[in-house]
Amino acid sequence: MRQQDIWGVEAAQSYDTPGTGMFAAEVLDPAVDRLAALAGGGRALEFAIGTGRVAVPLAGRGVPVTGIELSTAMIDQLRTKADEAAIPVVVGDMATAEAPGPYTLVYLVFNTISNLLTQAEQVACFRNAARHLEPGGRFVIELWVPELRKLPPGQQAVVFSSEPGYVGLDTYDVLRQQVVSHHFRYDESGRARVFRSPHRYIWPAELDLMAQLAGFELESRQADWAGAEFTAESRSHVSVYRRA
């Protein structure tokens, strides 16, 4: 499955859920607050900018934002909210594409680094972030913690969400650190539509080693954008790396 095929027109048009889910104020506002502070008055670059869920409100705070995005369908959806002059976007892969810089902040949110399906591509993503940053600039990653402790021997799948009209489950290939997320949405007749996306999951310690290879140091790690303590029970983390 190619990422540009997964994130096509249908996915882009259904991605935005204003006021709910990942677009809920309690989810989005703390992320924008933190990123605006980390930008420190400088320019920000978003890898995999998508439909502008974070970039549009961040630009509204006065932070100049540029994006890199592989899916032209997602960019088209972004353009319904902000034109090229307001938020310029380079079409390309976040591991290799270049945007005019430099920047004080590069960020990659909502687990998107895992869309790169090999370790080599993920390391290249860190190196690409380093190329775009000023000395002392920051690379911020929001990522989930793999839930392998929920998998008993012989079981390959775990349900990560279940609510009226929706079931989400992940199937794991622990040998290759691969996971496919399956999103089942049911209409009023009981029929289901399925959206699948492949990922390569990354442990926090492995992420830190990738950062070190690209010339970064871990500055902080919290369990969420609001700054909750990261513990062994945390299901996700926001990690801030600083370029030496």
MDAnalysis code that builds the backbone (N, CA, C; Angstrom):
import MDAnalysis as mda
import numpy as np

u = mda.Universe.empty(732, n_residues=244, atom_resindex=np.repeat(np.arange(244), 3), trajectory=True)
u.add_TopologyAttr("name", ["N", "CA", "C"] * 244)
u.add_TopologyAttr("resid", np.arange(1, 245))
u.add_TopologyAttr("resname", ["MET", "ARG", "GLN", "GLN", "ASP", "ILE", "TRP", "GLY", "VAL", "GLU", "ALA", "ALA", "GLN", "SER", "TYR", "ASP", "THR", "PRO", "GLY", "THR", "GLY", "MET", "PHE", "ALA", "ALA", "GLU", "VAL", "LEU", "ASP", "PRO", "ALA", "VAL", "ASP", "ARG", "LEU", "ALA", "ALA", "LEU", "ALA", "GLY", "GLY", "GLY", "ARG", "ALA", "LEU", "GLU", "PHE", "ALA", "ILE", "GLY", "THR", "GLY", "ARG", "VAL", "ALA", "VAL", "PRO", "LEU", "ALA", "GLY", "ARG", "GLY", "VAL", "PRO", "VAL", "THR", "GLY", "ILE", "GLU", "LEU", "SER", "THR", "ALA", "MET", "ILE", "ASP", "GLN", "LEU", "ARG", "THR", "LYS", "ALA", "ASP", "GLU", "ALA", "ALA", "ILE", "PRO", "VAL", "VAL", "VAL", "GLY", "ASP", "MET", "ALA", "THR", "ALA", "GLU", "ALA", "PRO", "GLY", "PRO", "TYR", "THR", "LEU", "VAL", "TYR", "LEU", "VAL", "PHE", "ASN", "THR", "ILE", "SER", "ASN", "LEU", "LEU", "THR", "GLN", "ALA", "GLU", "GLN", "VAL", "ALA", "CYS", "PHE", "ARG", "ASN", "ALA", "ALA", "ARG", "HIS", "LEU", "GLU", "PRO", "GLY", "GLY", "ARG", "PHE", "VAL", "ILE", "GLU", "LEU", "TRP", "VAL", "PRO", "GLU", "LEU", "ARG", "LYS", "LEU", "PRO", "PRO", "GLY", "GLN", "GLN", "ALA", "VAL", "VAL", "PHE", "SER", "SER", "GLU", "PRO", "GLY", "TYR", "VAL", "GLY", "LEU", "ASP", "THR", "TYR", "ASP", "VAL", "LEU", "ARG", "GLN", "GLN", "VAL", "VAL", "SER", "HIS", "HIS", "PHE", "ARG", "TYR", "ASP", "GLU", "SER", "GLY", "ARG", "ALA", "ARG", "VAL", "PHE", "ARG", "SER", "PRO", "HIS", "ARG", "TYR", "ILE", "TRP", "PRO", "ALA", "GLU", "LEU", "ASP", "LEU", "MET", "ALA", "GLN", "LEU", "ALA", "GLY", "PHE", "GLU", "LEU", "GLU", "SER", "ARG", "GLN", "ALA", "ASP", "TRP", "ALA", "GLY", "ALA", "GLU", "PHE", "THR", "ALA", "GLU", "SER", "ARG", "SER", "HIS", "VAL", "SER", "VAL", "TYR", "ARG", "ARG", "ALA"])
u.atoms.positions = np.array([
    [0.838, -1.193, 0.000],
    [0.000, 0.000, 0.000],
    [0.873, 1.243, 0.000],
    [0.718, 2.071, -1.037],
    [1.476, 3.319, -1.107],
    [0.731, 4.414, -0.346],
    [1.494, 5.238, 0.377],
    [0.861, 6.270, 1.195],
    [0.032, 7.233, 0.351],
    [0.511, 7.589, -0.837],
    [-0.240, 8.527, -1.668],
    [-1.553, 7.933, -2.157],
    [-1.623, 6.587, -2.207],
    [-2.882, 5.936, -2.583],
    [-3.825, 5.851, -1.397],
    [-3.275, 5.590, -0.215],
    [-4.095, 5.503, 0.997],
    [-4.760, 6.838, 1.291],
    [-3.978, 7.898, 1.192],
    [-4.478, 9.242, 1.511],
    [-4.930, 9.944, 0.235],
    [-5.890, 9.318, -0.434],
    [-6.432, 9.854, -1.666],
    [-7.599, 10.795, -1.423],
    [-8.379, 11.024, -2.465],
    [-9.461, 12.005, -2.412],
    [-10.489, 11.649, -1.341],
    [-10.915, 10.393, -1.292],
    [-11.942, 10.004, -0.324],
    [-11.459, 10.206, 1.108],
    [-10.213, 9.790, 1.390],
    [-9.669, 9.954, 2.736],
    [-9.528, 11.426, 3.088],
    [-9.083, 12.233, 2.132],
    [-8.891, 13.664, 2.394],
    [-10.213, 14.365, 2.681],
    [-11.247, 14.008, 1.917],
    [-12.535, 14.676, 2.088],
    [-13.228, 14.289, 3.389],
    [-12.887, 13.125, 3.924],
    [-13.512, 12.688, 5.177],
    [-12.612, 12.902, 6.392],
    [-11.413, 13.453, 6.180],
    [-10.429, 13.558, 7.255],
    [-10.835, 14.567, 8.315],
    [-11.325, 15.717, 7.889],
    [-11.643, 16.794, 8.827],
    [-12.948, 16.502, 9.566],
    [-12.871, 16.598, 10.883],
    [-14.059, 16.424, 11.737],
    [-14.110, 17.603, 12.698],
    [-14.469, 18.783, 12.230],
    [-14.379, 19.999, 13.054],
    [-15.065, 19.855, 14.401],
    [-14.298, 20.162, 15.459],
    [-14.854, 20.157, 16.802],
    [-14.904, 18.813, 17.485],
    [-14.580, 17.733, 16.766],
    [-14.635, 16.396, 17.368],
    [-13.362, 15.626, 17.039],
    [-13.141, 14.510, 17.759],
    [-11.981, 13.671, 17.509],
    [-10.693, 14.454, 17.653],
    [-9.807, 14.292, 16.700],
    [-8.518, 14.976, 16.769],
    [-8.652, 16.483, 16.541],
    [-9.838, 16.930, 16.088],
    [-10.091, 18.354, 15.896],
    [-10.776, 18.990, 17.104],
    [-11.052, 18.205, 18.137],
    [-11.677, 18.767, 19.341],
    [-10.740, 19.776, 19.983],
    [-11.314, 20.825, 20.549],
    [-10.504, 21.890, 21.142],
    [-9.574, 21.366, 22.220],
    [-10.052, 20.414, 23.032],
    [-9.220, 19.902, 24.117],
    [-8.041, 19.075, 23.605],
    [-8.113, 18.604, 22.375],
    [-7.005, 17.877, 21.755],
    [-6.086, 18.833, 21.004],
    [-6.677, 19.711, 20.219],
    [-5.910, 20.560, 19.310],
    [-5.270, 21.770, 19.989],
    [-5.992, 22.426, 20.872],
    [-5.487, 23.673, 21.458],
    [-4.170, 23.491, 22.218],
    [-4.029, 22.460, 23.073],
    [-2.739, 22.307, 23.761],
    [-1.576, 22.063, 22.800],
    [-1.829, 21.355, 21.689],
    [-0.767, 21.120, 20.709],
    [-0.333, 22.426, 20.063],
    [-1.300, 23.240, 19.670],
    [-0.972, 24.515, 19.038],
    [-0.274, 25.440, 20.029],
    [-0.736, 25.463, 21.270],
    [-0.089, 26.289, 22.296],
    [1.385, 25.913, 22.457],
    [1.638, 24.617, 22.561],
    [3.012, 24.149, 22.790],
    [3.900, 24.428, 21.587],
    [3.399, 24.178, 20.401],
    [4.198, 24.396, 19.201],
    [4.493, 25.880, 18.992],
    [3.523, 26.731, 19.285],
    [3.753, 28.168, 19.159],
    [4.861, 28.618, 20.107],
    [4.865, 28.068, 21.315],
    [5.910, 28.420, 22.275],
    [7.270, 27.900, 21.820],
    [7.308, 26.672, 21.286],
    [8.571, 26.083, 20.859],
    [9.141, 26.777, 19.619],
    [8.274, 27.348, 18.803],
    [8.758, 28.068, 17.617],
    [9.573, 29.294, 18.022],
    [9.280, 29.853, 19.184],
    [10.084, 30.948, 19.720],
    [10.144, 32.180, 18.848],
    [9.067, 32.466, 18.134],
    [9.061, 33.639, 17.274],
    [9.639, 33.402, 15.893],
    [10.090, 32.162, 15.627],
    [10.665, 31.844, 14.321],
    [9.681, 31.146, 13.404],
    [10.209, 30.572, 12.347],
    [9.397, 29.881, 11.342],
    [9.278, 28.401, 11.669],
    [8.146, 27.799, 11.276],
    [7.893, 26.388, 11.551],
    [7.660, 25.627, 10.257],
    [8.126, 24.388, 10.229],
    [7.920, 23.486, 9.103],
    [7.198, 22.250, 9.608],
    [6.059, 21.929, 8.995],
    [5.327, 20.721, 9.372],
    [5.550, 19.637, 8.336],
    [6.114, 18.510, 8.768],
    [6.193, 17.329, 7.920],
    [4.813, 16.672, 7.894],
    [4.376, 16.258, 6.690],
    [3.063, 15.634, 6.519],
    [1.971, 16.572, 7.042],
    [1.865, 17.722, 6.426],
    [0.963, 18.770, 6.897],
    [-0.504, 18.397, 6.723],
    [-0.796, 17.473, 5.820],
    [-2.170, 17.002, 5.656],
    [-3.124, 18.108, 5.251],
    [-4.272, 18.143, 5.912],
    [-5.295, 19.143, 5.587],
    [-5.139, 20.419, 6.418],
    [-4.047, 20.500, 7.178],
    [-3.798, 21.721, 7.946],
    [-4.437, 21.748, 9.312],
    [-4.728, 20.592, 9.864],
    [-5.369, 20.527, 11.188],
    [-4.613, 21.366, 12.213],
    [-3.279, 21.249, 12.234],
    [-2.453, 22.004, 13.180],
    [-1.912, 23.284, 12.548],
    [-1.551, 23.217, 11.281],
    [-0.897, 24.356, 10.636],
    [-1.788, 25.587, 10.561],
    [-3.065, 25.392, 10.272],
    [-3.954, 26.549, 10.115],
    [-4.092, 27.321, 11.428],
    [-4.428, 26.671, 12.547],
    [-4.496, 27.455, 13.787],
    [-3.141, 27.963, 14.256],
    [-2.058, 27.236, 13.957],
    [-0.729, 27.718, 14.347],
    [-0.382, 28.982, 13.562],
    [-0.678, 28.988, 12.274],
    [-0.455, 30.195, 11.486],
    [-1.326, 31.340, 11.991],
    [-2.509, 30.991, 12.489],
    [-3.385, 32.005, 13.058],
    [-2.825, 32.648, 14.309],
    [-1.871, 31.975, 14.951],
    [-1.190, 32.548, 16.121],
    [-0.021, 33.439, 15.717],
    [0.190, 33.608, 14.427],
    [1.283, 34.461, 13.968],
    [2.570, 33.730, 13.669],
    [2.559, 32.384, 13.709],
    [3.755, 31.609, 13.394],
    [3.770, 31.327, 11.888],
    [4.793, 31.759, 11.144],
    [4.867, 31.418, 9.719],
    [5.078, 29.917, 9.548],
    [4.163, 29.249, 8.849],
    [4.198, 27.789, 8.709],
    [4.337, 27.414, 7.240],
    [5.255, 26.500, 6.960],
    [5.406, 25.864, 5.655],
    [5.169, 24.371, 5.862],
    [4.719, 23.676, 4.829],
    [4.452, 22.251, 4.955],
    [5.131, 21.426, 3.883],
    [5.327, 20.165, 4.186],
    [5.705, 19.143, 3.210],
    [4.613, 18.082, 3.258],
    [4.112, 17.670, 2.097],
    [3.008, 16.701, 2.064],
    [3.092, 15.872, 0.783],
    [2.926, 14.560, 0.936],
    [2.997, 13.645, -0.202],
    [1.681, 13.589, -0.978],
    [0.568, 13.729, -0.280],
    [-0.749, 13.549, -0.889],
    [-1.275, 14.866, -1.451],
    [-1.457, 14.925, -2.775],
    [-2.023, 16.132, -3.376],
    [-3.488, 16.291, -2.995],
    [-4.180, 15.191, -2.708],
    [-5.575, 15.290, -2.280],
    [-5.680, 15.976, -0.921],
    [-4.762, 15.676, -0.027],
    [-4.761, 16.343, 1.278],
    [-4.440, 17.830, 1.118],
    [-3.520, 18.149, 0.219],
    [-3.191, 19.559, -0.020],
    [-4.402, 20.294, -0.581],
    [-5.142, 19.647, -1.486],
    [-6.342, 20.278, -2.039],
    [-7.335, 20.614, -0.928],
    [-7.459, 19.716, 0.050],
    [-8.360, 19.988, 1.171],
    [-7.838, 21.142, 2.025],
    [-6.527, 21.195, 2.216],
    [-5.916, 22.320, 2.931],
    [-6.208, 23.638, 2.224],
    [-6.195, 23.607, 0.908],
    [-6.382, 24.844, 0.147],
    [-7.798, 25.410, 0.289],
    [-8.724, 24.641, 0.804],
    [-10.051, 25.201, 1.082],
    [-10.029, 26.074, 2.332],
    [-8.922, 26.024, 3.091],
    [-8.794, 26.795, 4.332],
    [-7.729, 27.877, 4.257],
    [-6.675, 27.638, 3.478],
    [-5.558, 28.581, 3.405],
    [-4.890, 28.464, 2.050],
    [-4.579, 29.588, 1.429],
    [-3.947, 29.543, 0.110],
    [-2.434, 29.402, 0.233],
    [-1.778, 29.304, -0.906],
    [-0.336, 29.080, -0.945],
    [0.439, 30.209, -0.301],
    [-0.080, 31.427, -0.412],
    [0.607, 32.557, 0.196],
    [0.583, 32.478, 1.718],
    [-0.524, 31.970, 2.265],
    [-0.654, 31.880, 3.714],
    [0.141, 30.713, 4.279],
    [0.042, 29.541, 3.631],
    [0.755, 28.343, 4.085],
    [1.330, 27.645, 2.857],
    [2.578, 27.938, 2.492],
    [3.186, 27.259, 1.348],
    [3.413, 25.779, 1.642],
    [3.251, 24.942, 0.618],
    [3.431, 23.498, 0.778],
    [4.287, 22.960, -0.358],
    [5.294, 22.153, -0.004],
    [6.116, 21.436, -0.962],
    [5.561, 20.030, -1.096],
    [5.305, 19.587, -2.325],
    [4.811, 18.235, -2.561],
    [5.989, 17.274, -2.527],
    [5.945, 16.300, -1.618],
    [7.033, 15.342, -1.547],
    [7.023, 14.535, -0.269],
    [7.990, 13.648, -0.177],
    [8.141, 12.740, 0.956],
    [8.858, 13.458, 2.092],
    [8.338, 13.317, 3.314],
    [8.932, 14.030, 4.445],
    [10.338, 13.546, 4.780],
    [10.753, 12.400, 4.250],
    [12.103, 11.903, 4.517],
    [13.137, 12.518, 3.590],
    [12.681, 13.104, 2.470],
    [13.650, 13.577, 1.479],
    [13.359, 14.968, 0.937],
    [12.105, 15.410, 0.909],
    [11.752, 16.682, 0.273],
    [12.349, 17.855, 1.034],
    [12.663, 18.926, 0.311],
    [13.260, 20.106, 0.912],
    [12.342, 21.312, 0.750],
    [12.277, 22.120, 1.786],
    [11.507, 23.359, 1.767],
    [12.462, 24.516, 2.054],
    [12.211, 25.704, 1.468],
    [13.098, 26.853, 1.718],
    [13.120, 27.188, 3.204],
    [14.287, 27.232, 3.786],
    [14.430, 27.476, 5.214],
    [15.414, 28.600, 5.485],
    [16.030, 28.593, 6.671],
    [15.888, 27.575, 7.725],
    [14.711, 27.872, 8.652],
    [14.513, 26.958, 9.615],
    [13.394, 27.038, 10.550],
    [13.901, 26.882, 11.982],
    [13.137, 27.421, 12.913],
    [13.444, 27.185, 14.326],
    [12.719, 25.951, 14.850],
    [11.694, 25.486, 14.108],
    [10.886, 24.357, 14.553],
    [10.470, 23.506, 13.361],
    [10.690, 22.207, 13.476],
    [10.094, 21.220, 12.576],
    [9.253, 20.310, 13.447],
    [8.037, 19.990, 13.009],
    [7.191, 19.133, 13.831],
    [6.455, 18.106, 12.989],
    [6.135, 16.997, 13.649],
    [5.525, 15.835, 12.996],
    [4.576, 15.213, 14.010],
    [3.270, 15.377, 13.786],
    [2.287, 15.073, 14.825],
    [1.445, 13.841, 14.492],
    [0.699, 13.410, 15.476],
    [-0.333, 12.380, 15.367],
    [0.191, 11.097, 14.722],
    [1.351, 10.625, 15.199],
    [1.887, 9.302, 14.857],
    [2.399, 9.193, 13.420],
    [2.538, 10.307, 12.713],
    [2.742, 10.226, 11.276],
    [4.122, 9.719, 10.886],
    [5.119, 9.807, 11.752],
    [6.422, 9.247, 11.392],
    [6.319, 7.748, 11.150],
    [5.331, 7.101, 11.770],
    [5.172, 5.655, 11.583],
    [4.639, 5.310, 10.199],
    [4.190, 6.313, 9.415],
    [3.782, 6.052, 8.039],
    [4.978, 5.711, 7.152],
    [6.180, 6.066, 7.606],
    [7.389, 5.612, 6.932],
    [7.632, 4.178, 7.375],
    [7.698, 3.252, 6.442],
    [7.559, 1.832, 6.780],
    [8.868, 1.087, 6.977],
    [10.005, 1.789, 6.908],
    [11.284, 1.148, 7.200],
    [12.064, 2.003, 8.185],
    [12.963, 1.357, 8.905],
    [13.812, 2.091, 9.839],
    [14.682, 3.094, 9.099],
    [15.180, 2.710, 7.916],
    [16.036, 3.614, 7.144],
    [15.284, 4.891, 6.772],
    [14.027, 4.781, 6.374],
    [13.238, 5.961, 6.026],
    [13.003, 6.841, 7.249],
    [12.782, 6.222, 8.392],
    [12.541, 6.996, 9.611],
    [13.800, 7.735, 10.043],
    [14.954, 7.093, 9.927],
    [16.221, 7.782, 10.210],
    [16.424, 8.929, 9.231],
    [16.104, 8.706, 7.960],
    [16.225, 9.764, 6.951],
    [15.326, 10.950, 7.275],
    [14.171, 10.677, 7.874],
    [13.263, 11.752, 8.278],
    [13.909, 12.641, 9.333],
    [14.568, 12.038, 10.311],
    [15.293, 12.826, 11.319],
    [16.386, 13.670, 10.658],
    [17.113, 13.077, 9.735],
    [18.189, 13.814, 9.075],
    [17.633, 14.946, 8.219],
    [16.477, 14.727, 7.638],
    [15.848, 15.786, 6.858],
    [15.406, 16.935, 7.768],
    [14.891, 16.596, 8.939],
    [14.538, 17.645, 9.899],
    [15.768, 18.454, 10.292],
    [16.879, 17.763, 10.549],
    [18.109, 18.456, 10.940],
    [18.580, 19.406, 9.849],
    [18.448, 18.990, 8.584],
    [18.877, 19.852, 7.468],
    [18.084, 21.154, 7.417],
    [16.851, 21.117, 7.871],
    [15.985, 22.293, 7.772],
    [16.089, 23.232, 8.977],
    [16.740, 22.787, 10.046],
    [16.720, 23.553, 11.289],
    [17.944, 24.447, 11.459],
    [17.715, 25.588, 12.077],
    [18.815, 26.405, 12.552],
    [19.523, 25.674, 13.702],
    [20.798, 25.986, 13.963],
    [21.445, 25.424, 15.149],
    [20.630, 25.759, 16.395],
    [20.387, 24.764, 17.217],
    [19.564, 24.956, 18.404],
    [18.082, 24.806, 18.149],
    [17.688, 24.604, 16.876],
    [16.276, 24.419, 16.553],
    [15.752, 23.088, 17.062],
    [14.431, 22.966, 17.075],
    [13.795, 21.791, 17.679],
    [12.983, 20.981, 16.665],
    [13.026, 19.667, 16.855],
    [12.207, 18.718, 16.093],
    [11.270, 18.053, 17.090],
    [9.960, 18.176, 16.864],
    [8.951, 17.673, 17.794],
    [8.183, 16.546, 17.135],
    [8.065, 15.433, 17.848],
    [7.341, 14.260, 17.347],
    [6.294, 13.834, 18.360],
    [5.070, 13.648, 17.883],
    [3.989, 13.053, 18.676],
    [3.793, 11.628, 18.167],
    [3.866, 10.645, 19.075],
    [3.865, 9.249, 18.639],
    [3.261, 8.356, 19.711],
    [2.598, 7.303, 19.254],
    [2.013, 6.365, 20.206],
    [3.040, 5.329, 20.654],
    [2.820, 4.769, 21.827],
    [3.671, 3.706, 22.351],
    [3.067, 2.368, 21.923],
    [3.824, 1.496, 21.271],
    [3.266, 0.217, 20.832],
    [2.659, -0.559, 22.008],
    [1.467, -1.108, 21.770],
    [0.726, -1.761, 22.849],
    [0.904, -3.277, 22.819],
    [2.150, -3.711, 22.687],
    [2.404, -5.141, 22.580],
    [2.117, -5.894, 23.873],
    [2.096, -5.187, 25.003],
    [1.793, -5.873, 26.263],
    [0.368, -6.389, 26.295],
    [-0.482, -5.864, 25.417],
    [-1.867, -6.338, 25.358],
    [-2.023, -7.609, 24.525],
    [-0.948, -8.014, 23.838],
    [-1.030, -9.183, 22.958],
    [-0.599, -10.443, 23.696],
    [-1.526, -11.356, 24.003],
    [-1.113, -12.632, 24.567],
    [-0.484, -13.500, 23.482],
    [0.268, -14.542, 23.860],
    [0.899, -15.406, 22.857],
    [-0.122, -15.939, 21.854],
    [0.236, -15.837, 20.587],
    [-0.627, -16.349, 19.534],
    [-1.660, -15.370, 19.016],
    [-1.833, -14.217, 19.667],
    [-2.825, -13.228, 19.224],
    [-2.108, -12.126, 18.456],
    [-2.668, -11.732, 17.314],
    [-2.015, -10.760, 16.449],
    [-2.721, -9.420, 16.406],
    [-3.882, -9.282, 17.043],
    [-4.645, -8.043, 16.929],
    [-5.081, -7.547, 18.292],
    [-5.245, -6.217, 18.407],
    [-5.742, -5.605, 19.630],
    [-6.699, -4.479, 19.246],
    [-7.829, -4.409, 19.934],
    [-8.791, -3.337, 19.703],
    [-8.308, -2.108, 20.463],
    [-8.126, -0.981, 19.750],
    [-7.669, 0.231, 20.423],
    [-8.801, 1.224, 20.668],
    [-9.950, 1.015, 20.018],
    [-11.087, 1.904, 20.249],
    [-12.372, 1.197, 19.866],
    [-13.402, 1.416, 20.679],
    [-14.724, 0.861, 20.385],
    [-15.772, 1.831, 20.905],
    [-16.590, 2.343, 20.000],
    [-17.639, 3.291, 20.361],
    [-18.781, 3.127, 19.370],
    [-19.942, 3.696, 19.639],
    [-21.064, 3.530, 18.721],
    [-20.709, 3.927, 17.286],
    [-20.887, 2.996, 16.377],
    [-20.620, 3.262, 14.970],
    [-19.183, 3.134, 14.540],
    [-18.296, 2.756, 15.459],
    [-16.873, 2.696, 15.104],
    [-16.140, 1.656, 15.940],
    [-15.278, 0.878, 15.272],
    [-14.344, -0.031, 15.942],
    [-12.988, 0.132, 15.267],
    [-11.939, 0.293, 16.074],
    [-10.586, 0.377, 15.552],
    [-9.731, -0.731, 16.126],
    [-8.992, -1.414, 15.275],
    [-8.088, -2.456, 15.769],
    [-6.791, -2.433, 14.982],
    [-5.732, -2.866, 15.651],
    [-4.414, -2.958, 15.041],
    [-4.001, -4.422, 14.937],
    [-3.448, -4.803, 13.787],
    [-2.867, -6.131, 13.620],
    [-1.350, -5.980, 13.543],
    [-0.634, -6.806, 14.281],
    [0.808, -6.656, 14.456],
    [1.592, -7.763, 13.759],
    [2.709, -7.379, 13.177],
    [3.757, -8.284, 12.739],
    [4.983, -7.925, 13.575],
    [5.156, -8.618, 14.704],
    [6.187, -8.220, 15.663],
    [7.589, -8.509, 15.151],
    [7.725, -9.400, 14.175],
    [9.042, -9.700, 13.629],
    [9.594, -8.516, 12.852],
    [8.719, -7.801, 12.129],
    [9.162, -6.693, 11.279],
    [8.774, -5.323, 11.836],
    [8.210, -5.290, 13.043],
    [7.740, -4.048, 13.660],
    [6.733, -3.324, 12.767],
    [5.852, -4.107, 12.176],
    [4.822, -3.556, 11.314],
    [3.450, -3.712, 11.972],
    [2.591, -2.732, 11.742],
    [1.221, -2.792, 12.252],
    [0.310, -2.190, 11.195],
    [-0.863, -2.786, 11.025],
    [-1.873, -2.220, 10.141],
    [-3.063, -1.814, 11.006],
    [-3.454, -0.543, 10.912],
    [-4.621, -0.041, 11.641],
    [-5.855, -0.193, 10.759],
    [-6.901, -0.794, 11.342],
    [-8.151, -1.031, 10.639],
    [-9.229, -0.187, 11.317],
    [-9.885, 0.650, 10.545],
    [-10.934, 1.523, 11.068],
    [-12.272, 1.099, 10.447],
    [-13.152, 0.529, 11.253],
    [-14.460, 0.084, 10.791],
    [-15.507, 1.110, 11.222],
    [-16.211, 1.680, 10.249],
    [-17.284, 2.630, 10.539],
    [-18.595, 2.083, 9.995],
    [-19.606, 2.082, 10.837],
    [-20.885, 1.461, 10.510],
    [-21.946, 2.530, 10.273],
    [-22.742, 2.339, 9.210],
    [-23.841, 3.258, 8.969],
    [-25.098, 2.755, 9.684],
    [-26.211, 3.445, 9.493],
    [-27.438, 3.108, 10.220],
    [-27.987, 1.739, 9.842],
    [-27.643, 1.247, 8.659],
    [-28.107, -0.079, 8.233],
    [-27.239, -1.203, 8.784],
    [-26.127, -0.839, 9.432],
    [-25.213, -1.843, 9.972],
    [-24.091, -2.220, 9.028],
    [-24.078, -1.645, 7.842],
    [-22.991, -1.916, 6.908],
    [-21.736, -1.161, 7.323],
    [-20.597, -1.819, 7.098],
    [-19.321, -1.241, 7.533],
    [-18.486, -0.784, 6.350],
    [-17.785, 0.334, 6.542],
    [-16.750, 0.780, 5.618],
    [-15.422, 0.658, 6.349],
    [-14.408, 0.170, 5.659],
    [-13.115, -0.090, 6.289],
    [-12.043, 0.787, 5.650],
    [-11.268, 1.443, 6.515],
    [-10.093, 2.194, 6.069],
    [-8.884, 1.582, 6.762],
    [-7.854, 1.229, 5.993],
    [-6.662, 0.593, 6.548],
    [-5.435, 1.445, 6.256],
    [-4.528, 1.495, 7.237],
    [-3.260, 2.198, 7.015],
    [-2.124, 1.411, 7.665],
    [-1.014, 1.211, 6.924],
    [0.137, 0.479, 7.462],
    [1.100, 1.422, 8.179],
    [1.793, 0.884, 9.175],
    [2.740, 1.678, 9.955],
    [3.929, 0.811, 10.358],
    [5.037, 1.470, 10.659],
    [6.142, 0.808, 11.361],
    [6.232, 1.441, 12.733],
    [5.983, 0.648, 13.768],
    [5.998, 1.224, 15.111],
    [7.426, 1.374, 15.625],
    [7.596, 2.341, 16.525],
    [8.918, 2.715, 17.028],
    [8.852, 2.819, 18.543],
    [9.768, 2.176, 19.216],
    [9.868, 2.325, 20.671],
    [10.541, 3.658, 20.995],
    [10.230, 4.274, 22.121],
    [10.871, 5.558, 22.463],
    [12.390, 5.505, 22.450],
    [12.978, 4.426, 22.953],
    [14.441, 4.335, 22.972],
    [15.004, 4.280, 21.554],
    [14.307, 3.594, 20.655],
    [14.747, 3.536, 19.262],
    [14.636, 4.921, 18.619],
    [13.585, 5.638, 18.939],
    [13.405, 6.997, 18.423],
    [14.565, 7.887, 18.866],
    [14.978, 7.740, 20.120],
    [16.087, 8.547, 20.639],
    [17.391, 8.242, 19.908],
    [17.589, 6.973, 19.548],
    [18.800, 6.609, 18.805],
    [18.769, 7.196, 17.399],
    [17.598, 7.186, 16.764],
    [17.465, 7.831, 15.458],
    [17.834, 9.307, 15.562],
    [17.365, 9.948, 16.612],
    [17.661, 11.358, 16.826],
    [19.167, 11.575, 16.983],
    [19.812, 10.726, 17.761],
    [21.252, 10.858, 17.990],
    [22.026, 10.733, 16.678],
    [21.606, 9.801, 15.820],
    [22.284, 9.614, 14.534],
    [22.191, 10.860, 13.657],
    [21.134, 11.653, 13.859],
    [20.925, 12.857, 13.045],
    [21.454, 14.117, 13.717],
    [22.091, 13.965, 14.886],
    [22.678, 15.120, 15.547],
    [21.756, 15.848, 16.506],
    [20.744, 15.139, 17.026],
    [19.813, 15.727, 17.989],
    [20.071, 15.191, 19.393],
    [19.638, 15.970, 20.372],
    [19.598, 15.524, 21.766],
    [18.165, 15.628, 22.260],
    [17.743, 14.656, 23.069],
    [16.401, 14.709, 23.649],
    [16.347, 15.826, 24.687],
    [15.429, 16.772, 24.467],
    [15.266, 17.884, 25.402],
    [14.180, 17.588, 26.426],
    [13.081, 16.992, 25.984],
    [11.995, 16.668, 26.920],
    [11.095, 15.612, 26.309],
    [10.387, 14.904, 27.193],
    [9.369, 13.935, 26.754],
    [8.234, 13.944, 27.761],
    [7.039, 14.245, 27.282],
    [5.840, 14.203, 28.114],
    [4.817, 13.256, 27.497],
    [3.825, 12.921, 28.294],
    [2.804, 11.981, 27.838],
    [1.790, 12.623, 26.904],
    [1.704, 13.957, 26.922],
    [0.760, 14.648, 26.045],
    [1.219, 16.088, 25.842],
    [0.441, 16.836, 25.062],
    [0.809, 18.216, 24.755],
    [0.691, 19.135, 25.966],
    [-0.138, 18.738, 26.931],
    [-0.321, 19.570, 28.119],
    [0.814, 19.408, 29.118],
    [1.704, 18.448, 28.889],
    [2.879, 18.299, 29.748],
    [2.762, 17.261, 30.833],
    [1.804, 16.318, 30.713],
    [1.685, 15.256, 31.712],
    [2.949, 14.402, 31.725],
    [3.267, 13.860, 32.891],
    [4.473, 13.046, 33.038],
    [4.392, 11.791, 32.175],
    [5.489, 11.479, 31.498],
    [5.586, 10.243, 30.727],
    [6.000, 9.107, 31.647],
    [5.196, 8.039, 31.677],
    [5.455, 6.898, 32.548],
    [5.375, 5.602, 31.746],
    [5.615, 4.490, 32.431],
    [5.523, 3.184, 31.779],
    [4.112, 2.867, 31.310],
    [3.122, 3.575, 31.845],
    [1.728, 3.330, 31.460],
    [1.241, 4.292, 30.373],
    [2.062, 5.231, 29.970],
    [1.637, 6.209, 28.962],
    [1.415, 5.531, 27.615],
    [0.348, 5.911, 26.942],
    [0.012, 5.318, 25.641],
    [0.598, 6.111, 24.483],
    [1.098, 7.307, 24.755],
    [1.708, 8.114, 23.701],
    [2.698, 9.083, 24.333],
    [3.422, 9.802, 23.486],
    [4.373, 10.779, 24.023],
    [4.576, 11.905, 23.021],
    [4.973, 13.046, 23.554],
    [5.423, 14.182, 22.762],
    [6.891, 14.381, 23.104],
    [7.753, 14.117, 22.133],
    [9.199, 14.189, 22.350],
    [9.777, 15.385, 21.615],
    [10.579, 16.172, 22.336],
    [11.192, 17.378, 21.774],
    [12.701, 17.141, 21.687],
    [13.226, 17.217, 20.459],
    [14.654, 17.034, 20.224],
    [15.256, 18.373, 19.796],
    [16.442, 18.622, 20.281],
    [17.134, 19.883, 19.964],
    [18.360, 19.600, 19.121],
    [18.504, 20.351, 18.042],
    [19.691, 20.211, 17.209],
    [20.888, 20.839, 17.899],
    [21.967, 20.110, 17.947],
    [23.166, 20.604, 18.641],
    [23.690, 21.860, 17.954],
])
